[in-house]
Amino acid sequence: MSTLIPIIVPSRYHAFCEGGQRFSLTAAADFISEAGFDGVDLSFDTLPELNSIDGDEGWRSILYAFGNRAAANGLFLPLCHLPFYMPNPDDSRAMARFSSDIRAAIRAAAMLGIPDAVIHPIVRHGSVCSYDNWLSDNLAFLSPLCEEAARRGIRLCIENMTGIPYPTHPAEEVYGSRAAHIATLAERLGKEIGLCWDFGHANLTGLCQSAELTELDDRLAAIHVHDNDGIRDTHRIPGEVAHRDAVDWDDAAQGLMLNGYATRAGRCMELELKTSDLPADRAVRLAHAARAIAAARAIAANI
């Protein structure tokens, strides 16, 4: 275990590689443990046909095999990430299917005893939607899912999204991208709802990380740590992006310290990194993991 804060990665960290080769969930558990991470976030977005989980013993076997392999490797499962392929929010049929997939993932997470589940809210641009309408849309979308999760002992954690405005409206607000947006939404949904702060998303939005984090109280239950150039959501190792608009990790650490995140029960640091462009070569992938863990520990030491 890391000395200051547990360091975890999503299962999709070892799901795909260059050329499209796919790794199994149990292979991901083995690799993530060998690489030196403390835990794993189960990525439901990488699992197709979620609605078949309930009635398909094969699916249940895959999930239980993953959970057992993670436990055997000493990995804990503090989080999962619910499906996030968000369809057009105005397409009621597509949204019904999307919500059904999310419910299936919640049931699967409960099977494995995962306590927290990260979910994306609906994003709306200020040029086409009012803040009140955005809030209403999300309450209608999320309330039934919050109830489903609560019945199964799971806390939903709402993540801040990327606030890139339309090119024709460069100064517009993008609802769902700021701390105040997701904090208000969580408050309206109930006291048991948590928050997830994604540093890469906030950087793309052009936000001051420390200022935003001061608006998040002890609802902050998860963090996604990755870097980018302020233009593309590349999910790179913190500190390895040589660009003036990369994430200011000193400022990010200051914000986490002021929030008190490191002292909170159940806290961990999730490195949400892209590795699908890496080769299958295990040595190359282990070297990437070693650099990522070192970067996370450097951030953790300052919070």
C-alpha positions as CSV (number, residue, x, y, z in Angstrom):
1,M,0.0,0.0,0.0
2,S,1.2,3.5,-0.6
3,T,2.1,5.4,2.5
4,L,-0.3,8.4,2.2
5,I,-3.3,7.4,0.1
6,P,-4.2,4.2,-1.8
7,I,-3.6,4.4,-5.5
8,I,-6.0,2.7,-7.8
9,V,-6.7,2.4,-11.6
10,P,-9.8,1.5,-13.6
11,S,-10.0,-2.1,-14.9
12,R,-9.9,-0.5,-18.4
13,Y,-6.3,0.4,-17.6
14,H,-5.5,-3.1,-18.8
15,A,-8.4,-3.8,-21.1
16,F,-7.1,-2.9,-24.6
17,C,-3.8,-2.4,-26.3
18,E,-2.4,-1.0,-29.5
19,G,-4.0,-2.9,-32.4
20,G,-7.2,-3.7,-30.6
21,Q,-6.2,-6.7,-28.6
22,R,-8.4,-7.2,-25.6
23,F,-7.5,-8.4,-22.1
24,S,-9.9,-10.2,-19.8
25,L,-11.0,-8.8,-16.4
26,T,-9.0,-11.5,-14.6
27,A,-5.9,-10.6,-16.7
28,A,-6.5,-7.0,-15.7
29,A,-6.6,-7.9,-12.0
30,D,-3.4,-9.8,-12.3
31,F,-1.6,-7.0,-14.2
32,I,-2.8,-4.2,-11.9
33,S,-1.6,-6.1,-8.9
34,E,1.7,-6.9,-10.4
35,A,2.2,-3.3,-11.4
36,G,1.9,-2.3,-7.7
37,F,-1.5,-0.6,-7.5
38,D,-3.6,-0.9,-4.4
39,G,-7.0,-1.3,-5.8
40,V,-9.1,-1.3,-9.0
41,D,-12.2,0.6,-10.2
42,L,-14.4,-1.8,-12.2
43,S,-15.1,-0.1,-15.6
44,F,-18.6,-1.1,-16.7
45,D,-18.2,1.0,-19.9
46,T,-15.9,-1.8,-21.3
47,L,-18.4,-4.5,-20.7
48,P,-20.9,-5.1,-23.6
49,E,-24.5,-6.3,-23.3
50,L,-24.9,-5.2,-19.7
51,N,-28.6,-6.0,-19.7
52,S,-27.8,-9.7,-19.9
53,I,-25.9,-9.7,-16.6
54,D,-29.0,-10.7,-14.5
55,G,-30.0,-13.8,-16.4
56,D,-26.7,-14.9,-17.8
57,E,-24.7,-17.2,-15.5
58,G,-21.7,-16.7,-17.8
59,W,-21.7,-13.0,-17.1
60,R,-22.0,-13.6,-13.3
61,S,-19.1,-16.1,-13.5
62,I,-16.9,-13.5,-15.2
63,L,-17.7,-10.9,-12.6
64,Y,-17.2,-13.2,-9.6
65,A,-14.0,-14.5,-11.2
66,F,-12.8,-10.9,-11.4
67,G,-13.7,-10.1,-7.8
68,N,-12.1,-13.3,-6.5
69,R,-8.9,-12.7,-8.5
70,A,-8.7,-9.1,-7.3
71,A,-9.1,-10.3,-3.7
72,A,-6.5,-13.1,-4.2
73,N,-4.1,-10.4,-5.5
74,G,-4.7,-8.1,-2.5
75,L,-6.6,-5.5,-4.5
76,F,-9.6,-3.8,-3.0
77,L,-12.6,-2.6,-5.0
78,P,-13.6,0.8,-3.7
79,L,-15.3,2.1,-6.8
80,C,-16.9,1.3,-10.1
81,H,-17.6,3.5,-13.1
82,L,-21.1,3.2,-14.5
83,P,-21.7,3.2,-18.3
84,F,-21.1,6.7,-19.8
85,Y,-21.8,6.4,-23.5
86,M,-24.5,9.1,-22.9
87,P,-26.9,9.2,-25.9
88,N,-28.8,12.3,-27.0
89,P,-30.6,13.3,-23.7
90,D,-33.7,14.3,-25.8
91,D,-34.0,10.8,-27.3
92,S,-36.3,9.2,-24.7
93,R,-35.9,5.6,-26.1
94,A,-32.1,5.8,-26.1
95,M,-32.1,7.3,-22.6
96,A,-34.4,4.5,-21.4
97,R,-31.9,1.9,-22.7
98,F,-29.0,3.8,-21.2
99,S,-30.7,4.0,-17.8
100,S,-31.4,0.2,-18.0
101,D,-27.7,-0.4,-18.6
102,I,-26.8,1.7,-15.6
103,R,-29.2,-0.2,-13.4
104,A,-27.7,-3.5,-14.6
105,A,-24.3,-2.2,-13.7
106,I,-25.5,-1.1,-10.3
107,R,-26.8,-4.6,-9.6
108,A,-23.5,-6.1,-10.7
109,A,-21.6,-3.8,-8.5
110,A,-23.8,-4.8,-5.6
111,M,-22.9,-8.5,-6.3
112,L,-19.2,-7.6,-5.8
113,G,-19.8,-5.4,-2.7
114,I,-18.5,-2.3,-4.4
115,P,-19.6,0.7,-2.2
116,D,-19.3,3.7,-4.6
117,A,-20.3,4.1,-8.2
118,V,-19.2,7.1,-10.4
119,I,-21.8,8.4,-12.8
120,H,-21.8,11.2,-15.5
121,P,-24.6,13.8,-15.4
122,I,-26.3,15.1,-18.5
123,V,-24.4,18.1,-19.9
124,R,-26.2,21.1,-21.4
125,H,-24.8,24.2,-23.1
126,G,-26.0,27.6,-21.9
127,S,-26.9,28.7,-25.4
128,V,-29.6,26.0,-25.7
129,C,-30.7,25.4,-22.1
130,S,-31.2,27.3,-18.9
131,Y,-29.6,26.2,-15.7
132,D,-33.0,25.4,-14.1
133,N,-33.8,23.1,-17.1
134,W,-30.4,21.4,-16.9
135,L,-31.1,20.8,-13.2
136,S,-34.5,19.4,-13.9
137,D,-33.3,17.1,-16.7
138,N,-30.6,15.7,-14.3
139,L,-33.0,15.2,-11.4
140,A,-35.4,13.3,-13.7
141,F,-32.5,11.2,-15.0
142,L,-30.6,10.5,-11.8
143,S,-33.3,10.3,-9.1
144,P,-34.4,6.7,-10.1
145,L,-30.8,5.6,-10.4
146,C,-30.0,7.0,-6.9
147,E,-32.9,5.1,-5.5
148,E,-31.8,1.9,-7.2
149,A,-28.3,2.3,-5.9
150,A,-29.4,3.2,-2.3
151,R,-31.6,0.0,-2.2
152,R,-28.4,-2.0,-2.9
153,G,-26.1,-0.2,-0.5
154,I,-24.2,1.8,-3.1
155,R,-23.5,5.5,-3.1
156,L,-23.6,7.3,-6.5
157,C,-20.9,9.9,-7.0
158,I,-21.6,12.6,-9.7
159,E,-18.5,13.5,-11.8
160,N,-17.7,17.0,-13.2
161,M,-17.8,16.9,-17.0
162,T,-15.7,18.7,-19.7
163,G,-17.0,22.2,-20.3
164,I,-15.9,23.0,-23.8
165,P,-18.3,25.6,-25.3
166,Y,-19.6,25.6,-28.8
167,P,-17.1,27.4,-31.1
168,T,-19.9,29.9,-31.9
169,H,-20.5,30.7,-28.2
170,P,-17.0,30.7,-26.7
171,A,-18.1,32.4,-23.5
172,E,-21.1,30.4,-22.7
173,E,-21.6,28.3,-19.5
174,V,-21.6,24.6,-19.9
175,Y,-23.8,23.1,-17.2
176,G,-22.3,20.0,-15.5
177,S,-18.7,21.2,-15.7
178,R,-18.2,23.2,-12.6
179,A,-18.0,22.3,-8.9
180,A,-21.1,24.4,-8.1
181,H,-23.2,22.6,-10.7
182,I,-22.5,19.1,-9.5
183,A,-22.6,20.1,-5.8
184,T,-26.0,21.7,-6.2
185,L,-27.2,18.6,-8.1
186,A,-26.0,16.3,-5.4
187,E,-27.6,18.4,-2.7
188,R,-31.0,18.2,-4.5
189,L,-30.7,14.4,-4.9
190,G,-30.1,13.7,-1.2
191,K,-27.5,13.7,1.5
192,E,-26.2,10.2,0.6
193,I,-25.0,11.3,-2.9
194,G,-21.3,11.8,-3.4
195,L,-19.1,13.7,-5.8
196,C,-16.2,12.8,-8.1
197,W,-13.7,15.4,-9.2
198,D,-12.0,14.8,-12.6
199,F,-8.9,17.0,-12.8
200,G,-8.5,16.5,-16.6
201,H,-12.1,17.6,-17.2
202,A,-11.6,20.7,-15.1
203,N,-8.4,21.5,-17.0
204,L,-10.1,21.3,-20.3
205,T,-12.8,23.6,-18.9
206,G,-10.1,26.1,-18.0
207,L,-10.9,26.1,-14.3
208,C,-8.7,26.8,-11.3
209,Q,-8.6,23.5,-9.5
210,S,-8.1,24.8,-6.0
211,A,-10.8,27.4,-6.3
212,E,-13.3,24.7,-7.6
213,L,-12.4,22.2,-4.9
214,T,-13.2,24.8,-2.2
215,E,-16.8,24.5,-3.3
216,L,-16.8,20.7,-2.6
217,D,-17.3,19.6,1.0
218,D,-17.1,16.2,2.5
219,R,-19.3,14.9,-0.4
220,L,-16.0,14.6,-2.4
221,A,-15.7,10.8,-2.5
222,A,-13.5,10.1,-5.5
223,I,-10.9,11.8,-7.7
224,H,-9.8,11.1,-11.3
225,V,-6.2,12.0,-11.8
226,H,-4.8,12.5,-15.3
227,D,-3.2,15.2,-17.4
228,N,-3.8,16.9,-20.8
229,D,-2.8,19.9,-22.8
230,G,-6.0,21.9,-22.1
231,I,-7.3,21.0,-25.6
232,R,-7.7,17.2,-25.8
233,D,-8.8,14.7,-23.2
234,T,-5.8,12.5,-23.6
235,H,-5.7,11.0,-20.1
236,R,-1.9,11.1,-19.7
237,I,0.3,10.6,-16.6
238,P,0.4,13.7,-14.4
239,G,3.4,15.8,-15.1
240,E,4.3,14.1,-18.4
241,V,2.4,16.7,-20.6
242,A,4.9,19.3,-21.8
243,H,2.5,22.1,-22.4
244,R,1.8,25.4,-20.7
245,D,-1.9,24.5,-20.3
246,A,-1.2,21.1,-18.6
247,V,-2.8,20.6,-15.2
248,D,-1.2,22.6,-12.4
249,W,-0.6,19.8,-9.9
250,D,0.6,22.1,-7.2
251,D,-2.6,24.0,-7.3
252,A,-4.6,20.7,-7.5
253,A,-2.8,19.3,-4.4
254,Q,-3.5,22.6,-2.6
255,G,-7.2,22.3,-3.4
256,L,-7.3,18.7,-2.1
257,M,-5.5,19.7,1.1
258,L,-8.0,22.5,1.7
259,N,-10.8,20.1,1.1
260,G,-9.5,17.6,3.6
261,Y,-9.8,14.8,1.1
262,A,-6.7,12.9,2.2
263,T,-8.0,12.5,5.8
264,R,-11.4,11.2,4.7
265,A,-12.3,7.6,5.3
266,G,-12.3,5.6,2.2
267,R,-10.4,8.1,0.1
268,C,-8.1,6.9,-2.7
269,M,-6.4,8.4,-5.7
270,E,-7.5,7.0,-9.1
271,L,-5.2,7.3,-12.0
272,E,-7.6,7.4,-15.0
273,L,-5.1,6.8,-17.7
274,K,-5.2,5.9,-21.3
275,T,-3.2,2.8,-22.2
276,S,-5.0,1.5,-25.3
277,D,-2.3,3.0,-27.5
278,L,0.4,1.1,-25.7
279,P,1.7,-2.2,-27.1
280,A,0.8,-5.5,-25.5
281,D,4.5,-5.8,-24.3
282,R,4.2,-6.4,-20.5
283,A,7.5,-4.6,-19.8
284,V,6.4,-1.5,-21.6
285,R,3.1,-1.5,-19.7
286,L,4.7,-2.1,-16.3
287,A,7.1,0.8,-17.0
288,H,4.1,3.0,-17.7
289,A,2.5,1.9,-14.4
290,A,5.7,2.6,-12.5
291,R,5.8,6.2,-13.8
292,A,2.1,6.7,-13.0
293,I,2.4,5.4,-9.5
294,A,5.5,7.6,-8.9
295,A,3.5,10.7,-10.2
296,A,0.5,9.9,-8.0
297,R,2.7,9.5,-4.9
298,A,4.3,12.9,-5.6
299,I,0.9,14.5,-5.6
300,A,-0.3,12.6,-2.6
301,A,2.7,13.7,-0.6
302,N,1.5,17.3,-0.9
303,I,-2.1,16.8,0.2
